Amino acid sequence: MMLNDISSEAYEDVKSTVPAQKERPSKKSGNEIVTLSFRLMIIIATVVLMLAVVNALTKDQIAANEKKANDEARAALFPEATSFKSVSADISEELAKYVSDIYEASGNNGILGYCVNVTNNGFGGKINMIVGISSEGLITGVKVITHSETAGVGERIISNGSILSQFVNVSSNSLSSVSAITGASVTSKAIIEGVRKAMDAVTPIIDGGY
């Protein structure tokens, strides 16, 4: 056997024991990157346009549904009212973060009370409610307009009225008598605190007899 043959065989043996190196993927060319970026921009622009169109088509209906829900809630809180008028109150900047609207409920014999739109944070998100407060400072009821509470827990105590029914004929001084519902304490406390904020917003109006 020739020396060259031995060297060749030895080289092949050594080569077989060295793992083959994987080929590196070739880098995309500049044109390919530009093309992909352009396509991505087109997709994003299309999605944004579709969302804008959907919003434009539905926003009026959403606003109408919200108004209807609010009107129905106010009517339920003051069934004897013949009119509801938006009024303003001298409330703090902090309180204004939660209280959005106050409506004066009037009947044949004058002012019956006030409906306060208030929002507070619950377990699953914001709880939007309307609190009815008579001109004597007693709560006539609480209506939850929208919420994101957990189904079967927070949602249950709202739908079955176990927390809301406790507020009827309660004054600001006796809100402590309203107890949180076991198993849904976060939702309960959020509603109680929301009602307290509504009372705080209306008290200056009632006391001032404006």
Steps between C-alpha positions, in 0.01 A plus 500: 500500500637835403553782751261717310230232530553474874478877536177506301345227712606672821353824375170333420489337847560831672247674278234241585534572873446876461130599490405669184435871536153615412477740220418850615175629365556760241410850602202654331591755247419865558222485242330206675502683835353811342230290331404324826492830687276652234261205514482525879421870476220426253350237736515735800347786302218271379420384854499858632272609216259212568485587871433865415217402266344267759525773765340756270213263421432398860580803717159663449318178584720446807431855617126450444504174698687665787255790507205260502650299786562818702152637435339170602709482818406854604132429435520187714668687786235775493184352344294808597734741320369685198834649397874469554729800467881499502641710785846590625642470849797650679708184540873449547735416214558157653128424523451614142716206390215268600183707463416588141138625497233611744134521395226671695177294509183710514135405537167675525582620852854622434846347536496133594874442518811439293650230282876479509712324238804364679780260403723299731756226446381148580674163476478465122501865397282808521151482647274771357188566706228753567407579858162650581495733800180667622478867592498380863841338452379139490609254232209395278703228329811410303511386137816352350520600132816318389766290669769237434471297817566127501204288392358295785668712769493879471249487216269281706460742791422778253243305301320350800491832685648364822726803537291766323183440705685587820529867403129584480400770755856516635648841586861610471538458877386138490694369199704294743191280543547370145712188523728350236395165356722206595686368196462826310639749746697700242191557286289577805744754639539665159123552478476623859783746442339614174173570682692693765656717230158566351370607841799731547429663164131564571522605865607861422199537268254363757651700788514816293145457381612666181 
